[in-house]
Amino acid sequence: MFFSLKLNLIKLRLICSKPTGQRNQPTHGMTGAQTNRPAAVRARSQKPARQLSYFESFVQDFREYLLTSTLHGLRYVGEKKLTWFERFFWLAAFCSAIVCAAFFILNVYAKWKLSPMIVSINPENIQLNKLPFPAITICNVNQAKKSVAERYKNDGGLIDKKLLESLCLSTPDADIFENELSEKADWEHTRSFLINITQPCNEMLAMCIWDSIRMSCQDLFNAQLTDEGLCCTFNVVHREKMFRNPRELNDMNITFPNPSVEWTPESGFPDDAPPDGFPWRPQGIGTDHGLTLLLDANVAEYYCSSTKTTGFKVLLHNPIETPNIAKLGEVYGPGIEVRVAIEPKILDANPSLKHIDINKRLCLFSSEKELFFYRTYSLRNCEMECEARAMLDVCKCVLYYMPKNKTTRVCGTEDAKCYSDMRKYVLNGRTHNCDECLPACTEISYTERPSSAPLNKELIKNYINSLNLAANRSPEYFISNMLIVHFYFENNSFMRFTKEEVFGLTEFLSNTGGLLGLCLGFSMMSVVELLYYLTLRALCVARKNKSVRPFVR
């Protein structure tokens, strides 16, 4: 036993003492092919992989993109386990979804481009102290005082008689001044005639009360020549703030209260404007914070009227505009008391509209169009300049109430035929029709809501005694000739309408993303995926293929 154990130890020692190469030698009985097989396997494993072509690499990456894309349906297109018919079905469904999404997106884009603007109610009302009191122009419908007209008729010259006929008769001026007169009236003569024959403001305005304070009417109103003749105007902005070159204007001498501030509908009142800055602002609501006027029609002096009744034409307008009172003025007769509630209509615009084409938004900001005479752009001011320019082109003169400077010739009697025929020139297309005048993007206009009641003879006596008028007017005269009118605001804040974009860039992207998400499951990450496979992954694969070199012996 001991001998056997010792023999085994000797064998173990011999085995462990063999060289390493001998340990791995094949045992007896193995063939040469079996002996060389591990070496052949090792040789095949060391051969370099075949490099893919760019097309094969693109196909492989494209299939990987289809299988991993977040877009709905694409993974079924790249799935090898599906049949060709199933893959074609999902491809057709994906293309149909693209066409549907494109159709709706194009509709949204067309709406954005064709109708980019919408007018909506601004949730933030404008406060009363941010608005000016409206400009008020008042004219007596009597075109000529009877006493002055009879004096011209009896003792006046031929030109004065013809001017009186032109003022009172409906006959065209071209027919009145058709004959060659020995003397012709220039503008200075015509202006003097209009001022003398019309009722002056100091006779028409018997009493003025502003913000519950009785004031001199001459401090509140200025005489102004309008298309209705000589009228009286309240709260029109200072001429230096209305016109570009006020010193060159050929107009009446006008005085304004101080201090005068720079107000426009677009910019509003300056932040440092004083509370009593001109144009004046309403100090509150109701008749005690408005304007109360006592007007005298002086019916006994009526010679001819622009209407079929006695009374006054009254127009509320923007303080930066020239009144068109002949066509737009409201008529109020004497013998009544009228309460006129003022209702402003405010339309403003979001500054973001400036990048939209003017032909699509159809309004102008003040900085986009400069007028020749007026400093502030408005539709009415633009139309006034357009009409004056057309008249000047055809007749080489302008009518007396149109904007003009000292060098512009005012139409006289010798131009009657020309300015009477202006309508014919316009209809024949020989002058433009002011198409360049678009509404201002920010506009403020005023409407009036009147209520009236007749004056009572008994009740008016105490009122007359409390007024202490300069002239002693009886109750009978008061009822036959006088008009009491109150202008006031009813509310402290007013709704405004704002022009703004239907779709901004954010809204357009939101609508587009919603349609793409609904039809395709498209998101921003889908764009990242596509960019990744087109750029970063393609670059990395190209660099990897470039670094692999085939083994060359």
C-alpha positions as CSV (number, residue, x, y, z in Angstrom):
1,M,0.0,0.0,0.0
2,F,2.8,2.3,0.9
3,F,4.5,1.4,-2.4
4,S,1.3,2.2,-4.4
5,L,1.0,5.7,-2.7
6,K,4.6,6.5,-3.5
7,L,4.2,5.5,-7.1
8,N,1.2,7.8,-7.5
9,L,3.2,10.7,-6.1
10,I,6.0,10.1,-8.6
11,K,3.5,10.2,-11.5
12,L,1.9,13.4,-10.3
13,R,5.4,15.0,-10.0
14,L,6.2,14.0,-13.6
15,I,3.0,15.5,-15.0
16,C,3.4,18.8,-13.2
17,S,7.0,19.0,-14.4
18,K,6.0,18.9,-18.2
19,P,6.5,22.0,-20.3
20,T,3.5,24.2,-21.0
21,G,3.5,23.4,-24.7
22,Q,3.5,19.7,-23.9
23,R,0.5,19.9,-21.7
24,N,-1.6,21.1,-24.6
25,Q,-0.4,18.5,-27.1
26,P,-3.2,16.3,-28.4
27,T,-3.5,12.8,-27.0
28,H,-2.7,9.8,-29.0
29,G,-5.4,8.9,-31.5
30,M,-6.4,12.5,-32.7
31,T,-6.1,13.3,-36.4
32,G,-4.2,16.3,-37.9
33,A,-7.4,18.1,-38.8
34,Q,-8.6,17.9,-35.2
35,T,-5.3,19.1,-34.0
36,N,-5.4,22.2,-36.4
37,R,-9.1,23.2,-35.9
38,P,-8.7,25.6,-32.9
39,A,-6.0,27.5,-34.9
40,A,-8.4,27.9,-37.9
41,V,-11.2,29.2,-35.7
42,R,-8.8,31.7,-34.2
43,A,-7.7,32.8,-37.7
44,R,-11.3,33.4,-38.8
45,S,-12.1,35.4,-35.7
46,Q,-9.1,37.7,-36.3
47,K,-10.3,38.6,-39.9
48,P,-11.6,42.2,-40.2
49,A,-15.4,42.9,-40.6
50,R,-16.6,43.9,-44.1
51,Q,-17.1,47.7,-44.4
52,L,-20.7,48.8,-45.2
53,S,-21.3,51.1,-48.2
54,Y,-22.8,54.5,-47.7
55,F,-26.1,53.3,-49.1
56,E,-26.2,50.3,-46.8
57,S,-25.3,52.4,-43.9
58,F,-28.1,54.9,-44.8
59,V,-30.6,52.1,-45.1
60,Q,-29.6,50.6,-41.7
61,D,-29.8,54.0,-40.0
62,F,-33.1,54.8,-41.7
63,R,-34.6,51.5,-40.5
64,E,-33.3,52.1,-37.0
65,Y,-35.0,55.6,-37.1
66,L,-38.3,54.1,-38.2
67,L,-38.2,51.5,-35.4
68,T,-37.4,54.1,-32.7
69,S,-39.3,57.2,-34.0
70,T,-41.9,58.8,-31.8
71,L,-44.1,59.6,-34.8
72,H,-47.2,57.4,-34.9
73,G,-47.1,54.5,-37.4
74,L,-43.5,54.7,-38.6
75,R,-42.2,51.8,-36.6
76,Y,-44.7,49.5,-38.4
77,V,-43.2,50.6,-41.7
78,G,-39.7,49.5,-40.6
79,E,-40.8,46.3,-38.9
80,K,-39.3,43.3,-40.8
81,K,-41.8,40.8,-39.2
82,L,-44.7,42.5,-41.0
83,T,-45.6,41.7,-44.6
84,W,-45.1,44.1,-47.4
85,F,-48.8,44.8,-47.6
86,E,-49.0,45.6,-43.9
87,R,-46.0,47.9,-44.2
88,F,-47.5,49.6,-47.2
89,F,-50.8,50.1,-45.4
90,W,-49.0,51.9,-42.5
91,L,-47.0,54.0,-45.0
92,A,-50.2,55.1,-46.8
93,A,-51.8,55.9,-43.5
94,F,-48.8,58.0,-42.4
95,C,-48.8,59.9,-45.8
96,S,-52.6,60.5,-45.5
97,A,-52.1,62.0,-42.0
98,I,-49.4,64.3,-43.4
99,V,-51.7,65.5,-46.2
100,C,-54.5,66.1,-43.7
101,A,-52.3,68.1,-41.3
102,A,-50.8,70.2,-44.2
103,F,-54.3,71.0,-45.4
104,F,-55.5,72.4,-42.1
105,I,-52.2,74.2,-41.5
106,L,-52.5,75.9,-44.8
107,N,-56.0,77.1,-43.9
108,V,-54.6,78.5,-40.7
109,Y,-51.8,80.2,-42.5
110,A,-54.1,81.7,-45.1
111,K,-56.4,83.1,-42.4
112,W,-53.3,84.5,-40.7
113,K,-52.1,86.3,-43.8
114,L,-55.4,87.4,-45.3
115,S,-57.2,88.5,-42.1
116,P,-54.4,89.1,-39.6
117,M,-56.3,91.6,-37.5
118,I,-59.3,91.4,-35.2
119,V,-61.2,94.1,-33.2
120,S,-62.0,92.9,-29.7
121,I,-63.3,94.5,-26.5
122,N,-60.4,95.5,-24.3
123,P,-60.9,94.2,-20.8
124,E,-59.3,97.3,-19.4
125,N,-61.6,100.3,-19.6
126,I,-60.2,103.8,-20.1
127,Q,-60.7,106.2,-17.3
128,L,-62.5,109.5,-17.7
129,N,-59.5,111.6,-16.6
130,K,-57.5,110.1,-19.6
131,L,-59.9,111.6,-22.1
132,P,-60.2,115.3,-23.2
133,F,-63.6,116.9,-23.1
134,P,-64.8,116.9,-26.8
135,A,-64.4,120.0,-29.0
136,I,-67.8,121.6,-29.5
137,T,-68.6,123.8,-32.5
138,I,-71.8,125.8,-32.5
139,C,-73.3,127.7,-35.4
140,N,-76.4,129.8,-35.7
141,V,-78.4,128.4,-38.7
142,N,-79.1,132.0,-39.6
143,Q,-76.7,132.7,-42.4
144,A,-77.2,136.5,-42.3
145,K,-78.3,139.0,-39.8
146,K,-81.4,140.8,-41.1
147,S,-80.3,144.3,-40.3
148,V,-76.9,143.9,-41.9
149,A,-78.3,142.0,-44.9
150,E,-80.8,144.8,-45.6
151,R,-78.1,147.4,-45.4
152,Y,-76.0,145.5,-47.9
153,K,-79.0,145.0,-50.1
154,N,-80.0,148.6,-50.1
155,D,-76.6,150.4,-49.9
156,G,-74.0,147.8,-50.7
157,G,-72.0,147.3,-53.8
158,L,-72.6,144.8,-56.5
159,I,-70.1,142.3,-55.1
160,D,-71.7,142.4,-51.6
161,K,-75.2,141.8,-53.2
162,K,-73.9,138.9,-55.1
163,L,-72.2,137.5,-52.0
164,L,-75.5,137.8,-50.1
165,E,-77.3,135.9,-52.9
166,S,-74.6,133.2,-52.8
167,L,-75.0,132.9,-49.0
168,C,-78.8,132.7,-49.0
169,L,-79.9,131.2,-52.3
170,S,-79.6,127.6,-53.4
171,T,-78.6,128.8,-56.9
172,P,-75.0,127.6,-57.8
173,D,-72.4,130.3,-57.4
174,A,-71.4,129.7,-61.0
175,D,-74.8,131.1,-62.1
176,I,-74.7,134.0,-59.6
177,F,-71.2,135.1,-60.7
178,E,-71.6,134.1,-64.4
179,N,-71.3,137.6,-65.7
180,E,-67.9,139.4,-65.9
181,L,-68.2,141.9,-63.1
182,S,-66.4,145.2,-63.1
183,E,-65.0,144.4,-59.7
184,K,-64.2,141.0,-58.2
185,A,-64.1,140.1,-54.5
186,D,-60.8,138.8,-53.2
187,W,-60.5,136.7,-50.1
188,E,-60.0,139.6,-47.7
189,H,-63.3,141.2,-48.9
190,T,-65.1,137.9,-48.7
191,R,-63.9,137.2,-45.2
192,S,-64.8,140.7,-44.0
193,F,-68.3,140.1,-45.5
194,L,-68.8,136.8,-43.7
195,I,-67.7,138.2,-40.3
196,N,-69.9,141.2,-40.6
197,I,-73.1,139.5,-41.7
198,T,-73.0,136.5,-39.3
199,Q,-74.0,136.6,-35.7
200,P,-70.8,137.0,-33.6
201,C,-70.0,134.7,-30.7
202,N,-70.4,137.4,-28.1
203,E,-74.1,137.8,-29.2
204,M,-74.8,134.1,-29.5
205,L,-73.2,132.9,-26.2
206,A,-75.2,134.6,-23.5
207,M,-73.8,132.6,-20.6
208,C,-71.1,129.9,-20.2
209,I,-70.6,127.7,-17.1
210,W,-67.6,125.3,-17.0
211,D,-67.2,122.8,-14.2
212,S,-69.8,124.7,-12.1
213,I,-67.9,128.0,-12.5
214,R,-69.4,130.8,-14.5
215,M,-66.7,132.0,-16.9
216,S,-66.4,134.6,-19.7
217,C,-67.5,132.9,-23.0
218,Q,-64.7,134.7,-24.8
219,D,-62.2,132.7,-22.6
220,L,-63.8,129.4,-23.5
221,F,-64.8,129.9,-27.2
222,N,-63.0,131.1,-30.3
223,A,-64.6,132.3,-33.6
224,Q,-63.8,130.0,-36.5
225,L,-64.7,130.0,-40.2
226,T,-66.2,126.7,-41.1
227,D,-68.2,125.2,-44.0
228,E,-71.3,126.7,-42.2
229,G,-69.9,130.2,-42.0
230,L,-68.7,131.9,-38.8
231,C,-69.1,129.6,-35.8
232,C,-67.9,129.3,-32.2
233,T,-65.6,126.5,-31.1
234,F,-64.7,125.2,-27.7
235,N,-61.7,123.1,-26.5
236,V,-59.9,122.7,-29.9
237,V,-56.2,122.1,-29.3
238,H,-53.7,124.9,-29.5
239,R,-53.0,125.8,-33.1
240,E,-49.3,125.2,-32.5
241,K,-50.2,121.6,-31.5
242,M,-52.6,121.2,-34.4
243,F,-50.7,122.6,-37.4
244,R,-47.1,122.1,-38.5
245,N,-46.5,125.7,-39.4
246,P,-49.1,127.8,-37.5
247,R,-47.5,131.1,-38.3
248,E,-47.9,130.6,-42.0
249,L,-51.6,130.0,-41.8
250,N,-54.1,132.5,-43.2
251,D,-56.7,132.3,-40.5
252,M,-58.5,134.3,-37.9
253,N,-56.7,135.6,-34.8
254,I,-57.4,133.0,-32.0
255,T,-56.4,133.0,-28.4
256,F,-55.9,129.9,-26.2
257,P,-55.8,129.5,-22.4
258,N,-52.6,128.4,-20.7
259,P,-51.0,126.0,-20.1
260,S,-51.3,124.1,-23.4
261,V,-50.2,120.5,-23.5
262,E,-49.3,118.0,-26.3
263,W,-52.3,115.6,-26.6
264,T,-53.0,113.2,-29.4
265,P,-55.4,110.2,-29.5
266,E,-52.4,107.8,-29.8
267,S,-50.1,109.1,-27.1
268,G,-52.8,110.7,-24.8
269,F,-51.9,113.3,-22.2
270,P,-48.2,113.6,-21.1
271,D,-47.5,112.2,-17.7
272,D,-46.4,115.6,-16.4
273,A,-49.5,117.4,-17.8
274,P,-51.2,119.6,-15.2
275,P,-54.8,118.9,-14.3
276,D,-55.9,122.2,-15.9
277,G,-53.8,121.7,-19.0
278,F,-55.5,122.6,-22.4
279,P,-57.3,120.8,-24.0
280,W,-59.4,120.5,-20.8
281,R,-60.4,117.3,-19.3
282,P,-63.7,116.5,-17.5
283,Q,-63.4,116.7,-13.7
284,G,-66.2,114.3,-13.0
285,I,-69.6,113.1,-14.2
286,G,-72.9,115.0,-14.3
287,T,-74.0,118.4,-15.4
288,D,-72.1,120.1,-12.5
289,H,-68.8,118.9,-14.0
290,G,-69.7,119.6,-17.6
291,L,-70.3,122.6,-19.8
292,T,-73.6,124.6,-19.6
293,L,-74.4,127.1,-22.3
294,L,-77.2,129.7,-22.7
295,L,-77.5,130.4,-26.5
296,D,-79.4,133.3,-28.0
297,A,-80.7,132.6,-31.5
298,N,-82.0,136.2,-31.9
299,V,-84.9,135.1,-34.2
300,A,-85.8,138.6,-35.0
301,E,-82.6,139.0,-37.0
302,Y,-83.2,135.9,-39.2
303,Y,-82.8,136.7,-42.9
304,C,-82.0,133.3,-44.4
305,S,-81.3,129.9,-42.8
306,S,-79.3,126.9,-43.7
307,T,-82.2,124.7,-42.4
308,K,-85.9,125.0,-42.5
309,T,-86.1,126.1,-38.9
310,T,-84.5,128.4,-36.3
311,G,-81.9,127.3,-33.8
312,F,-78.3,126.1,-33.8
313,K,-76.1,123.4,-35.3
314,V,-74.0,121.7,-32.8
315,L,-71.2,119.2,-33.5
316,L,-69.0,117.3,-31.0
317,H,-65.7,116.3,-32.5
318,N,-62.1,115.4,-31.8
319,P,-60.1,118.3,-30.5
320,I,-57.4,117.8,-33.2
321,E,-59.8,117.9,-36.1
322,T,-61.5,120.6,-38.2
323,P,-65.3,120.3,-37.9
324,N,-67.5,119.4,-40.8
325,I,-70.6,121.0,-39.3
326,A,-72.6,121.6,-42.4
327,K,-73.1,117.9,-43.0
328,L,-72.8,116.4,-39.5
329,G,-74.1,119.0,-37.1
330,E,-77.1,118.3,-34.9
331,V,-79.9,120.9,-35.0
332,Y,-81.4,122.2,-31.7
333,G,-84.2,124.8,-31.7
334,P,-84.8,127.6,-29.1
335,G,-87.3,127.4,-26.3
336,I,-86.0,124.1,-24.8
337,E,-83.6,122.8,-22.3
338,V,-81.4,120.0,-23.6
339,R,-79.2,117.6,-21.8
340,V,-76.5,116.1,-24.0
341,A,-74.9,112.9,-22.6
342,I,-71.5,112.5,-24.2
343,E,-70.5,109.0,-25.1
344,P,-66.9,108.6,-26.4
345,K,-66.1,105.8,-29.0
346,I,-62.5,104.7,-28.5
347,L,-60.6,102.5,-30.9
348,D,-57.0,101.8,-30.3
349,A,-54.4,99.4,-31.6
350,N,-51.7,97.1,-30.3
351,P,-48.2,98.3,-31.3
352,S,-47.5,94.8,-32.6
353,L,-49.7,95.6,-35.6
354,K,-46.9,97.8,-37.1
355,H,-45.2,94.8,-38.8
356,I,-48.5,93.9,-40.6
357,D,-48.9,95.2,-44.1
358,I,-50.9,98.4,-44.2
359,N,-53.1,97.1,-47.0
360,K,-54.2,94.3,-44.7
361,R,-54.7,96.1,-41.4
362,L,-56.2,99.1,-43.2
363,C,-55.2,101.7,-40.6
364,L,-52.3,104.0,-40.1
365,F,-50.2,104.9,-37.1
366,S,-49.3,108.6,-36.7
367,S,-45.6,107.9,-37.5
368,E,-46.5,106.2,-40.8
369,K,-47.9,109.1,-42.6
370,E,-47.2,112.8,-42.3
371,L,-49.7,115.4,-43.3
372,F,-48.7,118.7,-44.8
373,F,-50.7,121.1,-42.6
374,Y,-51.8,119.0,-39.6
375,R,-49.4,117.6,-37.1
376,T,-51.5,114.7,-36.0
377,Y,-52.9,112.2,-38.5
378,S,-56.6,111.4,-38.5
379,L,-58.9,110.3,-41.3
380,R,-60.8,113.6,-41.2
381,N,-57.6,115.7,-41.3
382,C,-56.3,113.6,-44.2
383,E,-59.5,114.0,-46.2
384,M,-59.5,117.8,-45.6
385,E,-56.0,118.1,-47.0
386,C,-56.9,115.7,-49.9
387,E,-59.9,117.9,-50.8
388,A,-57.9,121.0,-50.6
389,R,-55.2,119.5,-52.8
390,A,-57.7,118.4,-55.4
391,M,-59.3,121.9,-55.4
392,L,-55.9,123.5,-55.8
393,D,-54.9,121.3,-58.7
394,V,-58.1,122.0,-60.6
395,C,-59.0,125.6,-59.7
396,K,-55.6,126.9,-58.5
397,C,-57.3,128.0,-55.3
398,V,-59.0,126.6,-52.2
399,L,-62.2,127.3,-50.4
400,Y,-62.0,129.6,-47.4
401,Y,-62.6,126.8,-44.8
402,M,-60.0,124.4,-46.2
403,P,-56.5,124.2,-44.8
404,K,-54.2,126.8,-46.4
405,N,-51.2,129.0,-45.7
406,K,-50.6,132.6,-46.5
407,T,-49.3,131.9,-50.0
408,T,-52.4,129.8,-51.0
409,R,-54.9,131.7,-53.0
410,V,-58.5,131.5,-51.6
411,C,-61.2,131.1,-54.2
412,G,-63.1,134.3,-55.0
413,T,-66.0,135.1,-57.2
414,E,-64.1,134.6,-60.4
415,D,-63.5,131.0,-59.4
416,A,-67.2,130.2,-58.8
417,K,-67.7,128.2,-62.0
418,C,-64.6,126.1,-61.2
419,Y,-65.4,125.1,-57.6
420,S,-69.0,124.6,-58.5
421,D,-68.0,122.1,-61.1
422,M,-65.6,120.2,-58.8
423,R,-68.1,117.4,-58.4
424,K,-68.1,116.8,-62.2
425,Y,-64.3,116.7,-62.2
426,V,-64.3,114.1,-59.4
427,L,-66.9,111.9,-61.1
428,N,-65.0,111.9,-64.4
429,G,-61.9,110.7,-62.5
430,R,-59.8,113.8,-63.1
431,T,-58.9,114.0,-59.5
432,H,-58.2,111.2,-57.1
433,N,-60.8,110.3,-54.5
434,C,-58.5,110.3,-51.4
435,D,-57.9,106.5,-51.4
436,E,-54.6,107.1,-49.5
437,C,-56.6,108.3,-46.5
438,L,-57.1,105.4,-44.2
439,P,-58.5,105.5,-40.7
440,A,-56.1,106.1,-37.9
441,C,-55.3,103.0,-35.9
442,T,-56.1,105.0,-32.7
443,E,-59.2,107.2,-33.0
444,I,-61.5,108.9,-30.5
445,S,-64.9,110.2,-31.6
446,Y,-67.8,111.4,-29.6
447,T,-71.5,110.7,-30.0
448,E,-74.3,112.5,-28.2
449,R,-77.4,111.2,-26.6
450,P,-79.7,114.2,-26.1
451,S,-82.9,114.6,-24.1
452,S,-85.0,117.8,-24.1
453,A,-88.1,119.5,-22.7
454,P,-89.8,122.8,-23.5
455,L,-89.2,125.8,-21.3
456,N,-92.0,126.9,-19.0
457,K,-92.9,130.6,-19.0
458,E,-93.6,130.7,-15.2
459,L,-90.6,128.7,-14.2
460,I,-88.2,130.6,-16.4
461,K,-88.8,133.9,-14.5
462,N,-86.9,132.9,-11.4
463,Y,-84.1,131.5,-13.6
464,I,-83.8,134.8,-15.5
465,N,-83.6,136.7,-12.3
466,S,-80.8,134.4,-10.9
467,L,-78.7,134.8,-14.0
468,N,-78.1,138.5,-13.9
469,L,-77.7,138.7,-17.7
470,A,-76.3,141.9,-19.2
471,A,-79.4,142.4,-21.3
472,N,-82.8,142.4,-19.7
473,R,-84.6,139.6,-21.5
474,S,-88.3,138.9,-20.8
475,P,-89.7,135.4,-20.3
476,E,-91.4,135.7,-23.7
477,Y,-88.1,136.5,-25.4
478,F,-86.4,133.8,-23.5
479,I,-88.8,131.1,-24.7
480,S,-88.8,132.3,-28.3
481,N,-85.0,132.7,-28.7
482,M,-83.0,131.0,-26.0
483,L,-81.6,127.5,-25.7
484,I,-80.2,126.0,-22.5
485,V,-77.9,123.1,-23.2
486,H,-75.8,120.9,-20.8
487,F,-72.9,118.8,-22.1
488,Y,-71.7,116.2,-19.6
489,F,-70.3,112.6,-19.1
490,E,-72.4,109.9,-17.4
491,N,-69.6,107.4,-16.5
492,N,-66.2,107.4,-15.0
493,S,-64.8,104.7,-17.4
494,F,-65.5,103.7,-20.9
495,M,-65.2,100.5,-22.9
496,R,-62.7,100.6,-25.7
497,F,-62.1,98.4,-28.8
498,T,-58.6,97.3,-29.5
499,K,-57.2,96.2,-32.9
500,E,-54.8,93.3,-32.5
501,E,-53.5,90.3,-34.3
502,V,-55.7,87.3,-34.9
503,F,-52.7,85.1,-34.7
504,G,-49.3,86.0,-33.4
505,L,-46.3,83.8,-34.0
506,T,-47.0,81.9,-30.7
507,E,-50.6,81.3,-31.6
508,F,-49.7,80.1,-35.1
509,L,-47.1,77.7,-33.7
510,S,-49.6,76.5,-31.1
511,N,-52.2,75.8,-33.8
512,T,-49.7,74.2,-36.1
513,G,-48.3,72.0,-33.3
514,G,-51.8,71.0,-32.2
515,L,-52.7,69.8,-35.8
516,L,-49.4,68.0,-36.2
517,G,-49.8,66.3,-32.8
518,L,-53.4,65.3,-33.6
519,C,-52.5,63.8,-37.0
520,L,-48.9,62.5,-36.5
521,G,-48.1,62.6,-32.8
522,F,-45.5,65.2,-33.7
523,S,-43.6,67.1,-31.0
524,M,-40.4,69.1,-30.6
525,M,-38.6,65.8,-29.7
526,S,-39.6,64.5,-33.1
527,V,-37.6,67.3,-34.7
528,V,-34.7,66.5,-32.4
529,E,-34.8,62.8,-33.4
530,L,-34.8,63.7,-37.1
531,L,-32.0,66.2,-36.7
532,Y,-30.0,63.6,-34.7
533,Y,-30.3,60.9,-37.4
534,L,-29.5,63.4,-40.2
535,T,-26.5,65.1,-38.6
536,L,-25.0,63.7,-35.4
537,R,-25.5,60.0,-35.9
538,A,-24.6,60.1,-39.6
539,L,-21.4,62.0,-38.7
540,C,-20.5,59.5,-36.0
541,V,-21.1,56.5,-38.2
542,A,-19.0,58.0,-41.0
543,R,-16.1,58.6,-38.7
544,K,-16.4,55.0,-37.3
545,N,-16.3,53.5,-40.8
546,K,-13.4,55.7,-41.7
547,S,-11.3,54.4,-38.7
548,V,-11.8,50.7,-39.7
549,R,-9.1,49.6,-42.1
550,P,-9.2,46.1,-43.9
551,F,-6.2,43.8,-43.1
552,V,-3.7,43.8,-46.0
553,R,-0.9,41.1,-46.0
